[in-house]
């Protein structure tokens, strides 16, 4: 093995640890420490890196601490990396619990229509998110950063979104045949209108419309708000429909007439998102059944804010399978060109 091979193993181990930490929703500082170390190690001359490892001086490198140095030295020597092995074992244990129906649905998925980059409130640049999706065997990824009203998430103005579209256009040839879809998670304003220039929305491949504010509106007003957004011909997906959060950051679901909203989704060809974030799992099972009964198509989306979170789709597949949802009703089992055509309905 060459010094370059040793370096490549070390970079791969660091990135894999970061990926698995993100998948576990560990503290952001931990995964970012491993990603920063990976970037530093990747930039080194292989011979210099080997010399530093031999001298026990890897911590002389910027962004390489004692933990990441241990990973690098073990990986370069071809030895087991306990931190990585433990994370891999936990991930395998989680994946083993998938039912045959959920596993079949997961195998049929081709893409993900709800993801974020560091352009808004994600932690990774566009290229890292795309490469992670490629590594997971996906065919496409929609980049759906937030819209301007959501200032807490550094939402994109029209000018910043246009700049991102230029980035996407430049990246596409490098990753083909993988497809990078342009998109947005557009905020649904209080009157149901969408928080972005309508002409700009018309240029996108995917528009996910989500409610992020005034989540405690009264039932009638929230129902009107959501139906107005669903009726907008630019809306393709209704994102995390109840806005709930589960777990430590508990937030109750919004109150609305689910059957009326989902009937509107079915009528206007808007897919209902099954959001796979462990702290959302939206919609709840009782509302997901209402969407099924209304005849809605669904998307199974990660709502990923980091590369490892792209691997959350299994939980959404299990939730869909529990309601008898087959691949034919899941938009993200379809190829990218069909997703684009559907958005141009």
VEXFIPA-626752 format. One line per 5 residues: number of its first residue (from 1); for each residue x, y, z of N, C-alpha, C. Coordinates in steps of 0.001 Angstrom, whole numbers. Example, Ala and Ser with C-alpha at 12.3 -4.5 7.8 and 13.67 -1.06 7.14 Angstrom:
BEGIN
1 = 13190:-5690:7800:12300:-4500:7800:13200:-3300:7800 | 12850:-2250:7080:13670:-1060:7140:12900:30:7870
//
This chain:
BEGIN
1 = 846:-1193:0:0:0:0:887:1252:0 | 474:2248:-756:1239:3477:-854:819:4456:230 | 1614:5511:388:1267:6569:1335:-58:7221:951 | -315:7296:-350:-1587:7873:-810:-2763:6995:-386 | -2586:5681:-496:-3642:4764:-55:-3908:4916:1447
6 = -2840:5054:2224:-2997:5228:3668:-3764:6516:3966 | -3417:7571:3251:-4105:8850:3439:-5575:8725:3076 | -5863:8066:1974:-7256:7903:1529:-8073:7135:2566 | -7478:6088:3167:-8180:5331:4203:-8503:6216:5402 | -7560:7062:5772:-7775:7941:6922:-8894:8944:6655
11 = -8875:9545:5472:-9921:10510:5116:-11283:9827:5088 | -11335:8639:4501:-12600:7907:4427:-13132:7570:5825 | -12237:7172:6739:-12664:6833:8099:-13212:8058:8820 | -12548:9192:8693:-13017:10425:9328:-14389:10826:8800 | -14543:10752:7493:-15820:11152:6893:-16933:10169:7269
16 = -16614:8907:7344:-17629:7926:7708:-18074:8126:9153 | -17154:8430:10044:-17533:8708:11430:-18441:9928:11483 | -18090:10981:10751:-18935:12181:10725:-20321:11844:10205 | -20386:11059:9145:-21665:10660:8545:-22532:9927:9557 | -21948:8970:10258:-22717:8172:11211:-23127:8988:12433
21 = -22308:9921:12849:-22697:10823:13941:-23881:11693:13519 | -23853:12184:12294:-24971:12978:11780:-26236:12134:11694 | -26082:10921:11267:-27220:10008:11183:-27839:9784:12562 | -27000:9718:13599:-27482:9540:14965:-28009:10843:15574 | -27882:11934:14861:-28262:13256:15361:-27456:13620:16609
26 = -26168:13251:16568:-25256:13625:17649:-25006:15132:17582 | -24368:15673:18597:-24083:17104:18609:-23319:17518:17365 | -23758:18635:16795:-23188:19093:15525:-21682:19321:15623 | -21214:19788:16780:-19782:20077:16915:-18951:18808:16741 | -19506:17647:17126:-18733:16399:17026:-18534:15998:15571
31 = -19611:15974:14805:-19466:15581:13398:-18630:16597:12630 | -18801:17874:12941:-18031:18897:12234:-16546:18789:12557 | -16202:18334:13768:-14794:18143:14110:-14161:17073:13218 | -14886:15998:12969:-14357:14943:12102:-14303:15400:10646 | -15281:16158:10208:-15235:16660:8826:-14097:17668:8632
36 = -13879:18524:9620:-12774:19478:9523:-11432:18743:9489 | -11301:17705:10310:-10067:16917:10293:-9879:16233:8942 | -10970:15723:8382:-10868:15061:7071:-10371:16033:6006 | -10879:17265:6047:-10437:18252:5054:-8949:18566:5222 | -8504:18683:6473:-7085:18952:6723:-6213:17802:6230
41 = -6582:16577:6595:-5781:15412:6218:-5742:15253:4703 | -6850:15501:4052:-6912:15347:2595:-5975:16318:1886 | -5730:17481:2497:-4897:18501:1846:-3400:18249:2028 | -3025:17329:2882:-1609:17111:3171:-908:16330:2056 | 370:16573:1929:1201:15720:1083:1270:14340:1756
46 = 1027:13259:1020:988:11931:1646:2263:11574:2413 | 3416:11961:1889:4673:11632:2562:4792:12394:3881 | 4387:13657:3873:4439:14448:5124:3468:13868:6146 | 2287:13470:5686:1305:12896:6608:1863:11627:7238 | 2509:10789:6422:3095:9551:6938:4174:9849:7973
51 = 4977:10886:7715:6040:11248:8654:5458:11739:9980 | 4401:12544:9917:3762:13034:11133:3158:11875:11929 | 2544:10930:11219:1956:9772:11900:3039:8950:12578 | 4161:8743:11896:5250:7952:12462:5844:8621:13708 | 5833:9959:13693:6401:10710:14820:5391:10955:15937
56 = 4147:10526:15741:3112:10788:16732:2756:12258:16830 | 2881:12979:15713:2704:14438:15711:1515:14897:14862 | 535:14027:14666:-605:14414:13829:-1373:15596:14413 | -1323:15760:15721:-2045:16890:16323:-1389:18231:16014 | -241:18224:15365:353:19480:14894:-446:20064:13739
61 = -1271:19241:13101:-2067:19711:11964:-3274:20500:12468 | -3668:21544:11742:-4858:22300:12127:-6098:21414:12121 | -6954:21591:13114:-8248:20893:13225:-8114:19401:13509 | -6925:18941:13860:-6726:17537:14222:-6411:17479:15711 | -7351:16906:16475:-7156:16745:17906:-6764:15325:18241
66 = -6759:15005:19516:-6296:13679:19930:-7198:12563:19409 | -8518:12779:19431:-9447:11739:18967:-9306:11506:17471 | -9311:12589:16702:-9213:12434:15244:-7822:11934:14849 | -6785:12333:15596:-5444:11817:15308:-5387:10309:15512 | -6073:9819:16552:-6116:8381:16775:-6773:7637:15634
71 = -7841:8214:15111:-8513:7603:13956:-7581:7573:12755 | -6898:8688:12502:-6006:8772:11346:-4877:7755:11460 | -4226:7698:12607:-3082:6794:12739:-3508:5333:12607 | -4653:4971:13194:-5123:3592:13087:-5513:3256:11645 | -6244:4161:11006:-6678:3897:9631:-5484:3797:8696
76 = -4506:4675:8860:-3323:4629:7998:-2546:3336:8170 | -2570:2788:9387:-1843:1543:9654:-2655:304:9297 | -3891:515:8811:-4735:-615:8469:-5300:-1331:9674 | -5341:-645:10825:-5856:-1244:12060:-7317:-868:12257 | -7990:-1614:13110:-9392:-1322:13412:-9498:44:14094
81 = -10611:735:13812:-10889:2034:14426:-12105:1835:15332 | -11908:1676:16635:-13027:1336:17533:-14192:2310:17451 | -13911:3609:17374:-15006:4592:17311:-15879:4343:16093 | -15256:4022:14978:-16009:3741:13759:-16761:2421:13873 | -16107:1407:14421:-16761:103:14554:-18013:188:15432
86 = -17944:965:16520:-19105:1113:17397:-20265:1798:16677 | -19964:2836:15922:-21011:3540:15177:-21624:2637:14109 | -20792:1881:13419:-21292:961:12395:-22201:-95:13016 | -21837:-599:14184:-22651:-1620:14839:-24015:-1065:15226 | -24048:156:15742:-25332:761:16113:-26199:1001:14882
91 = -25583:1450:13795:-26341:1689:12563:-26916:385:12020 | -26128:-672:12042:-26600:-1970:11553:-27751:-2485:12396 | -27675:-2265:13704:-28747:-2714:14595:-30052:-1973:14283 | -29960:-681:14035:-31153:96:13684:-31745:-386:12372 | -30902:-625:11384:-31385:-1024:10067:-32007:-2416:10082
96 = -31567:-3267:10988:-32061:-4642:11029:-33524:-4717:11447 | -34054:-3659:12049:-35437:-3691:12515:-36465:-3388:11452 | -36049:-3169:10229:-36977:-2813:9162:-37777:-4042:8721 | -39086:-3857:8548:-39947:-4952:8088:-39669:-5249:6614 | -40065:-6428:6122:-39877:-6723:4694:-40546:-5691:3793
101 = -41732:-5219:4185:-42439:-4226:3372:-41695:-2893:3379 | -41202:-2491:4551:-40433:-1259:4635:-39133:-1355:3864 | -38478:-2519:3945:-37220:-2712:3222:-37441:-2667:1715 | -38538:-3262:1255:-38835:-3242:-183:-39096:-1823:-665 | -39800:-1046:134:-40070:338:-234:-38779:1149:-238
106 = -37920:913:756:-36642:1623:803:-35799:1302:-422 | -35811:48:-842:-35035:-343:-2017:-35560:310:-3289 | -36846:663:-3295:-37455:1262:-4491:-37217:2767:-4578 | -36778:3391:-3484:-36586:4845:-3499:-35445:5228:-4432 | -35657:6339:-5147:-34619:6835:-6047:-34062:8183:-5629
111 = -34828:8933:-4860:-34361:10272:-4532:-34971:10806:-3257 | -34712:12073:-3024:-35097:12761:-1792:-35434:14196:-2202 | -36607:14679:-1825:-37071:15984:-2299:-37042:17072:-1233 | -36368:16835:-104:-36349:17856:953:-35020:17772:1685 | -34086:18661:1328:-32767:18688:1956:-32273:20131:2054
116 = -31340:20344:2980:-30817:21686:3227:-29290:21697:3188 | -28732:22823:2762:-27286:23014:2730:-26909:24166:3659 | -25616:24473:3708:-25179:25589:4547:-25558:26944:3968 | -26235:26947:2823:-26768:28208:2307:-27897:28725:3200 | -28612:27799:3871:-29615:28230:4860:-29195:27681:6219
121 = -29896:26687:6754:-29557:26224:8106:-28936:24836:8136 | -28467:24336:6997:-27731:23083:6986:-26294:23289:7405 | -25564:22187:7609:-24178:22289:8077:-23151:22027:6996 | -23583:21568:5828:-22628:21160:4803:-22897:21879:3480 | -21861:22110:2698:-22062:22743:1393:-22773:21822:414
126 = -23265:22418:-641:-24011:21706:-1678:-23269:20458:-2149 | -21976:20607:-2451:-21237:19480:-3018:-21188:18296:-2061 | -21013:18547:-764:-20935:17441:195:-22275:16725:323 | -23363:17476:275:-24682:16846:335:-24910:15972:-896 | -24546:16486:-2051:-24746:15725:-3294:-23887:14458:-3293
131 = -22623:14582:-2913:-21742:13414:-2920:-22207:12357:-1925 | -22767:12794:-801:-23310:11830:156:-24494:11077:-438 | -25352:11797:-1161:-26495:11142:-1810:-26025:10158:-2880 | -25006:10527:-3619:-24427:9610:-4611:-23918:8354:-3905 | -23216:8550:-2782:-22675:7417:-2031:-23736:6489:-1485
136 = -24930:7010:-1253:-26039:6181:-768:-26770:5460:-1898 | -26328:5672:-3122:-26937:4983:-4246:-28190:5646:-4795 | -28438:6899:-4405:-29609:7603:-4931:-29386:8007:-6377 | -30477:8310:-7063:-30412:8795:-8445:-30502:10311:-8520 | -31112:10931:-7508:-31257:12384:-7535:-31471:12923:-6127
141 = -31249:14226:-6017:-31428:14940:-4756:-31958:16328:-5079 | -33035:16723:-4411:-33540:18083:-4540:-32947:18938:-3423 | -32416:20076:-3785:-31848:21012:-2821:-32925:22043:-2502 | -33406:22041:-1258:-34579:22852:-904:-34286:23691:337 | -33411:24655:179:-33128:25548:1295:-34322:26459:1560
146 = -34287:27119:2721:-35423:27913:3176:-35590:29204:2371 | -36783:29777:2489:-37117:31024:1802:-36872:32223:2726 | -36922:33471:2202:-36412:34627:2954:-37116:34937:4258 | -38412:34654:4378:-39144:34998:5601:-38549:34301:6826 | -37978:33120:6639:-37454:32349:7767:-36025:32814:8065
151 = -35919:34001:8646:-34610:34591:8893:-33797:33785:9900 | -34468:33122:10848:-33754:32332:11838:-32989:31189:11173 | -33452:30756:9993:-32782:29696:9240:-31980:30247:8066 | -31744:31582:8083:-30935:32210:7046:-31527:31937:5654 | -32854:32127:5561:-33549:31845:4309:-33005:32640:3131
156 = -33119:32056:1953:-32516:32621:747:-33407:33691:111 | -32847:34864:-81:-33510:35875:-895:-33541:35401:-2339 | -34280:36115:-3171:-34339:35751:-4588:-32937:35779:-5200 | -32138:36776:-4836:-30790:36878:-5398:-29911:35714:-4948 | -30007:35333:-3666:-29195:34221:-3181:-29669:32895:-3771
161 = -30969:32750:-3983:-31461:31528:-4613:-30986:31429:-6054 | -30971:32554:-6773:-30469:32534:-8153:-28989:32156:-8174 | -28226:32642:-7208:-26816:32261:-7133:-26674:30761:-6888 | -27559:30196:-6059:-27516:28753:-5825:-27879:27983:-7094 | -28829:28492:-7857:-29179:27832:-9112:-27975:27777:-10051
166 = -27150:28820:-10040:-25931:28813:-10855:-24962:27750:-10348 | -24866:27604:-9019:-24011:26560:-8438:-24482:25171:-8867 | -25777:24966:-8810:-26341:23667:-9188:-26057:23370:-10653 | -26243:24365:-11503:-25998:24177:-12932:-24535:23820:-13192 | -23621:24436:-12448:-22204:24147:-12623:-21840:22758:-12116
171 = -22525:22289:-11082:-22212:20990:-10479:-22770:19818:-11284 | -23884:20025:-11946:-24578:18909:-12592:-23696:18078:-13525 | -22907:18684:-14422:-22098:17844:-15332:-21095:16963:-14593 | -20607:17429:-13441:-19576:16683:-12713:-20119:15437:-12043 | -21414:15396:-11761:-21981:14257:-11027:-22930:13424:-11890
176 = -23124:13802:-13144:-24005:13045:-14036:-23532:11590:-14122 | -24453:10617:-14216:-25900:10752:-14466:-26746:11067:-13237 | -26124:11154:-12047:-26865:11628:-10891:-27439:13006:-11205 | -28657:13258:-10726:-29314:14527:-11030:-29499:15358:-9770 | -29118:16625:-9865:-29340:17589:-8792:-30540:18444:-9187
181 = -31627:18322:-8446:-32844:19076:-8740:-32833:20391:-7978 | -33205:21448:-8647:-33319:22743:-7976:-34638:22792:-7218 | -34617:23457:-6071:-35845:23501:-5297:-35795:24509:-4179 | -36823:24487:-3354:-36932:25375:-2206:-37924:24771:-1226 | -37667:24992:67:-38715:24785:1064:-39264:26184:1345
186 = -40379:26476:708:-40925:27826:764:-41884:27946:1941 | -41738:29023:2680:-42599:29251:3834:-44008:29594:3375 | -45006:28977:4022:-46409:29326:3768:-46762:30490:4690 | -47033:31643:4108:-47338:32831:4902:-48723:32717:5525 | -49060:33646:6383:-50291:33524:7161:-51547:33511:6298
191 = -51470:34128:5123:-52631:34126:4230:-52578:32975:3222 | -51585:32107:3342:-51477:30948:2460:-50641:31178:1225 | -50158:32394:1006:-49296:32642:-147:-47896:32120:135 | -47100:31986:-918:-45772:31387:-827:-44704:32474:-787 | -43726:32273:81:-42728:33290:404:-41554:33287:-581
196 = -41846:33585:-1835:-40773:33739:-2827:-41381:34304:-4112 | -40550:34900:-4930:-40963:35462:-6216:-41624:34365:-7058 | -42901:34531:-7440:-43588:33472:-8199:-42865:33092:-9486 | -42290:34055:-10181:-41575:33729:-11414:-40353:32858:-11136 | -39708:33097:-10009:-38553:32284:-9639:-38995:30872:-9250
201 = -40109:30763:-8549:-40643:29438:-8209:-40929:28638:-9477 | -41372:29319:-10522:-41667:28635:-11780:-40433:28005:-12409 | -39254:28481:-12051:-38016:27963:-12645:-37505:26715:-11930 | -38054:26415:-10758:-37521:25328:-9932:-38107:23985:-10311 | -37357:22935:-9989:-37841:21575:-10231:-38821:21117:-9159
206 = -38612:21559:-7923:-39424:21083:-6799:-39697:22234:-5831 | -40964:22397:-5460:-41341:23378:-4445:-42033:22637:-3302 | -41377:22646:-2139:-41956:22088:-917:-42508:23257:-112 | -43804:23256:156:-44443:24336:904:-44681:23881:2341 | -44161:24640:3303:-44250:24254:4717:-44648:25449:5571
211 = -45401:25171:6620:-45759:26182:7605:-44705:26174:8712 | -44115:27334:8975:-43096:27438:10019:-43446:28457:11105 | -44477:29249:10914:-44778:30322:11852:-46255:30274:12237 | -46582:30921:13363:-47966:30981:13829:-48607:29592:13828 | -47882:28637:14390:-48339:27248:14366:-49558:27010:15249
216 = -49866:27959:16107:-51011:27808:17002:-52238:28558:16490 | -52284:28894:15202:-53477:29511:14620:-54709:28650:14907 | -55878:29271:14963:-57084:28476:15202:-57341:27566:14013 | -58099:26533:14259:-58288:25442:13299:-58782:25939:11940 | -59794:26787:11928:-60360:27245:10659:-59348:28064:9869
221 = -58632:28968:10561:-57655:29817:9874:-56495:28984:9325 | -56011:28013:10104:-54913:27174:9633:-55357:26316:8448 | -56567:25833:8486:-57080:25047:7363:-57119:25891:6087 | -57646:27119:6202:-57677:28010:5037:-56273:28305:4522 | -55374:28556:5448:-53981:28864:5083:-53356:27726:4285
226 = -53510:26499:4769:-52890:25360:4112:-53538:25047:2777 | -54845:25143:2709:-55534:24855:1447:-55163:25886:391 | -55015:27144:795:-54581:28169:-155:-53215:27825:-733 | -52293:27384:116:-50959:27009:-362:-51017:25798:-1282 | -51840:24826:-926:-51964:23608:-1733:-52559:23925:-3107
231 = -53459:24877:-3163:-54087:25231:-4432:-53167:26035:-5348 | -52094:26582:-4807:-51139:27315:-5647:-50512:26333:-6629 | -50590:26599:-7920:-50079:25632:-8903:-48575:25401:-8812 | -47862:26224:-8066:-46411:26045:-7930:-46047:25055:-6829 | -46981:24720:-5962:-46700:23799:-4848:-46693:22359:-5341
236 = -45616:21656:-5041:-45490:20243:-5417:-45643:19302:-4223 | -45164:19744:-3059:-45149:18892:-1868:-45603:19729:-674 | -46462:19158:167:-46818:19774:1443:-45871:19213:2498 | -44963:20052:2989:-43926:19598:3912:-44404:19536:5353 | -43848:18592:6124:-44133:18353:7558:-45409:19075:8011
241 = -46546:18501:7638:-47822:19225:7648:-48274:19714:9012 | -47942:19029:10104:-48433:19487:11408:-47454:20408:12113 | -46191:20434:11666:-45185:21249:12328:-44770:20751:13692 | -45193:19540:14059:-44899:19050:15405:-43422:18724:15566 | -42971:18688:16814:-41673:18139:17171:-41886:17140:18295
246 = -41164:16036:18222:-41275:14999:19236:-39940:14877:19955 | -39956:14268:21125:-38732:14112:21891:-38488:15291:22804 | -37205:15594:23017:-36822:16605:24005:-37381:17984:23670 | -37416:18332:22400:-37921:19644:21982:-39393:19538:21580 | -40182:18953:22450:-41575:18663:22120:-42342:19924:21726
251 = -43091:19791:20618:-43995:20859:20189:-45248:20179:19647 | -46412:20555:20132:-47632:19876:19683:-47937:20183:18227 | -48709:19326:17574:-49065:19560:16170:-50049:20712:16020 | -49990:21365:14878:-50996:22370:14555:-52358:21705:14416 | -53390:22496:14609:-54760:21989:14505:-55360:22474:13189
256 = -55784:21535:12356:-56429:21878:11087:-57317:20717:10660 | -58192:20973:9699:-59078:19939:9173:-58280:19092:8190 | -57744:17993:8684:-56837:17184:7878:-57519:16650:6622 | -58759:16214:6733:-59413:15655:5549:-59597:16727:4472 | -59943:17942:4875:-60104:19013:3889:-58772:19344:3220
261 = -57712:19403:4000:-56395:19721:3441:-55925:18601:2519 | -56082:17353:2939:-55594:16247:2117:-56474:16027:890 | -57757:16306:1001:-58605:16277:-196:-58106:17293:-1212 | -57705:18474:-743:-57164:19487:-1643:-55851:19019:-2266 | -55012:18347:-1468:-53760:17799:-2014:-54051:16808:-3137
266 = -54996:15891:-2900:-55340:14895:-3917:-55898:15565:-5161 | -56738:16575:-4970:-57364:17259:-6106:-56335:18002:-6950 | -55348:18615:-6302:-54398:19474:-7016:-53053:18797:-7284 | -52958:17513:-7009:-51732:16782:-7326:-50551:17133:-6452 | -50810:17559:-5223:-49740:17895:-4282:-49458:16682:-3393
271 = -48219:16257:-3347:-47851:15096:-2528:-47739:15506:-1060 | -48135:14603:-177:-47985:14806:1259:-46656:14199:1687 | -45840:15007:2333:-44530:14526:2747:-44613:13648:3993 | -43930:12511:3945:-43633:11742:5151:-42236:12165:5568 | -42175:13020:6573:-40913:13613:7003:-40207:12655:7961
276 = -38960:12316:7641:-38244:11261:8348:-37364:11750:9484 | -37328:13042:9737:-36505:13526:10850:-36973:12868:12141 | -36062:12310:12944:-36469:11662:14195:-37195:12601:15154 | -36939:13907:15028:-37604:14863:15909:-38878:15445:15296 | -39307:14896:14151:-40574:15314:13529:-41528:14124:13318
281 = -41110:13150:12498:-41966:12001:12175:-43382:12498:11862 | -43443:13341:10863:-44665:14054:10520:-45126:13604:9129 | -46406:13306:8905:-47525:13429:9834:-47594:12260:10826 | -48279:12483:11958:-48540:11371:12874:-49329:10275:12162 | -49298:9086:12699:-49927:7946:12023:-51411:8182:11724
286 = -52137:8790:12662:-53570:8964:12415:-53830:9910:11239 | -52993:10923:11063:-53174:11835:9926:-52650:11219:8629 | -51612:10418:8726:-51123:9745:7525:-52207:8832:6951 | -52969:8191:7804:-54068:7352:7316:-55139:8201:6626 | -55382:9397:7151:-56339:10300:6493:-55849:10651:5092
291 = -54548:10918:4952:-53984:11220:3635:-54118:10031:2691 | -53883:8831:3201:-54037:7617:2390:-55484:7482:1931 | -56429:7662:2853:-57845:7526:2521:-58302:8596:1525 | -57650:9748:1555:-58001:10823:611:-57432:10581:-771 | -56559:9583:-916:-55993:9263:-2222:-54745:10038:-2575
296 = -54061:10574:-1569:-52868:11376:-1826:-51667:10512:-2206 | -50836:11047:-3099:-49481:10539:-3254:-48648:11077:-2095 | -47518:10415:-1826:-46629:10879:-764:-45208:10983:-1299 | -44393:11758:-599:-42948:11692:-756:-42375:11228:577 | -41270:10507:511:-40565:10082:1722:-39245:10840:1720
301 = -39155:11847:2589:-38052:12803:2543:-37298:12842:3863 | -36001:13127:3760:-35156:13142:4956:-35229:14460:5716 | -35478:15582:5026:-35343:16904:5649:-33952:17022:6248 | -32954:16502:5518:-31590:16435:6027:-30956:17816:6084 | -30233:18066:7180:-29446:19283:7338:-27950:18966:7411
306 = -27587:17710:7188:-26199:17257:7186:-26143:15975:6357 | -24966:15642:5796:-24889:14475:4908:-25406:13183:5512 | -25035:12877:6756:-25466:11618:7351:-26958:11519:7543 | -27630:12655:7635:-29074:12645:7834:-29825:12220:6566 | -29150:12203:5440:-29767:11685:4208:-30122:10206:4349
311 = -29538:9533:5332:-29768:8094:5523:-30908:7827:6502 | -31819:8781:6655:-32957:8622:7552:-34199:8056:6872 | -34133:7740:5600:-35359:7420:4862:-36002:6105:5288 | -35241:5228:5915:-35829:3939:6314:-37029:4118:7240 | -36927:5060:8183:-38029:5237:9137:-39297:5688:8424
316 = -39157:6527:7399:-40323:6945:6635:-40910:5797:5831 | -40052:4921:5326:-40537:3755:4586:-41329:2834:5505 | -40852:2671:6730:-41559:1819:7684:-42921:2413:8031 | -42972:3743:8195:-44238:4397:8492:-45205:4258:7316 | -44705:4413:6097:-45552:4256:4918:-46054:2830:4788
321 = -45178:1854:5003:-45562:449:4871:-46636:75:5879 | -46600:697:7048:-47599:405:8071:-49007:805:7633 | -49091:1669:6630:-50393:2116:6115:-50682:1542:4727 | -49922:523:4344:-50166:-131:3068:-49796:694:1859 | -48941:1695:2035:-48527:2535:912:-47468:1794:113
326 = -47759:1547:-1163:-46813:871:-2032:-46009:1848:-2852 | -44997:1355:-3580:-44127:2238:-4362:-44875:3105:-5373 | -46007:2602:-5872:-46742:3350:-6901:-47312:4660:-6381 | -47427:4800:-5066:-47966:6044:-4495:-46876:6944:-3921 | -45626:6559:-4096:-44512:7331:-3543:-43782:8033:-4682
331 = -43844:9339:-4692:-43245:10123:-5773:-41754:9852:-5891 | -41082:9659:-4759:-39631:9502:-4777:-39162:8108:-5203 | -40078:7231:-5616:-39665:5996:-6290:-39580:6202:-7801 | -39973:7374:-8272:-40011:7650:-9706:-38713:8306:-10159 | -38352:8145:-11435:-37116:8770:-11916:-37217:10290:-11931
336 = -36063:10929:-12024:-36007:12387:-11923:-36831:13079:-12995 | -36825:12549:-14206:-37568:13236:-15274:-39074:13204:-15005 | -39546:12147:-14342:-40978:12110:-13990:-41292:13085:-12864 | -40360:13252:-11932:-40558:14234:-10864:-40644:15631:-11466 | -39781:15911:-12420:-39817:17225:-13084:-41133:17416:-13836
341 = -41552:16394:-14559:-42810:16500:-15311:-43981:16704:-14373 | -43953:16014:-13242:-45042:16156:-12273:-45088:17593:-11757 | -43915:18186:-11549:-43868:19566:-11070:-44374:20548:-12123 | -44388:20132:-13361:-44866:20999:-14441:-46275:20653:-14861 | -47014:19983:-13932:-48340:19483:-14274:-49258:20611:-14734
//
